[in-house]
């Protein structure tokens, strides 16, 4: 089975609008992601939830509402606490780590492919682990010659 790196946009759309891209990926590929992608996905989902419930959001509004109105964020919490936990326990999603070599490579890739740091870290992680496909909504990865962006 081919390896695919899952970027934050896939998790966010699955969490927020129950889009089935992630489910289709599960059926066809061996899935990988990193802690920074999970963190970014969780944050973006909380931000979008705040925007949906309260009509607008900023990092300050999110922090205030998350502290005072935490119940409003229960669907996002449940998704990340339960669904992602199930995926990892079933070995359907492997959360892989970065190291100093990956970080140093990411700086080089950031410059070479004009990627922002987090995207460069993802590309470097894929390169390190031999992952040649990425499921993403971010077109910047199309500039990375050793990655193939797939449509889930």
N, C-alpha and C positions, 0 to 999 in steps of 0.2 A: 504494500500500500504506500502511495506517495505521501511525503511529508508536506504539510502546509502550516505556515505561520499565520495565526489569527490576530489581526490588528484591532484596535479599540472600536472602530466604527461598526464592526460586525457585532461585538458584544453590546454596544449601546443601542443599536437598532433592534436587536433581539430583546433586550431588556425593556425598552421604552415602547415599542410598537408591535412586539411579538412577531417580528419579521422572521421568516424561516430560513434565512441564509445559513445560519449556524447549524441548524438541523440537517440541511442538505450537505454541508461540509462533513458532519459527523458520519454520514452514510458512505462517503467516498474517500476520505483521507484520514491520515494520522495527524492529529492536531497538536500544535505547540503554541505557546505564548510565553510572555515574561512577566515578572512582578510589576514592572513599570507600566506595562500595557493594562494589566488588571487595575492598577491604581488610577490610571488615566480614564479607563472605562467607568469605574465606580464614580469618580469625580464628575465626569461629563454627565452621567446618568442622574446624579444628585442635582446638578445644575439645571438640567432639562426638567426634572421633576419640580424644582422650585419655580421655574418659569411657567410650567403648566398649572400648578396649584395657585401661585401668587401673582401671575400675570407678568412678572418681570423677574430678572435675576441679575446678580453680580456676585462676585465672591463674598462680598460683605453681607448681602441679603441672604445668600446661601448659608453662611456661617451663623447668622442670627436666627434664621428659621430652623436650621438643623439643631441648634441648641434649645430653642424654645418650643418648637412644634415638631418634634422628631417623628411623631406618629404619621405625619404627612409623607414621610419618606420610607415608610414600611415596605411598599412594593419593590423599591430599589434594594433595600436591605435584604429582603427575602430572596430576590434574584441572585445577588452576589453571595449571600450566606448559604443558601440551599442549593440552587441550581449548579453553580460553579463547583461547589463542594462535591456534588454528585458526579459531575463530569470527571473531576480529578480522581475520585475514589474508584470510578469504573475504568480508569485509565483511558478515557476517551479524550482527555486533554492533559498534556504534560506541561507543567510550568517549569521552564528552563531558566538557568541563572546566567548572569553575566560575570565576567572576570576582567582583570586588568588588561589582558590582551584584546578582548572585545572592545573595551572602552577606548584603548589607543587606536584600534582600527576604525572605530566610529568617528573619531576626529578626522582621520584621513578621508573616510567616505563622505563625511559632511562636506568637506571642501571639494572633493572630486565630483560629486553628484549634486551639489548645491542643495543639500538636505539640512533641515533644522536638526538640532542635536538629538531629539528623541527618535526621529525617523532614521537618523544615521545609526543610532544605537540598535534599532530593530534590524536594519540592513546588516550591520556587523555581526549581530547575533545569528542571523540566518546564515551568513557566510561561514561563521565558525562551526555551526552545527550541520552544515551541508543541506540546509533547507533551501530549495530552489523556487518554491511557490509561496505567494503571500495572498491571503484573502483580506482585502482592504477596500475602503471607499476613497482612499487617498491617492490621487493620480501622480503624486510626486515619486512614488515607487516605480513608475513606468520608466523613469530615467536610469534606474539601476540595472545595468546590463546582465547581472547574474541572477536577477529575480524575475519571475513571471507572475504578473498580477492575474489572479483568477477571478472569475465571476461565479460566486456561489449560486 
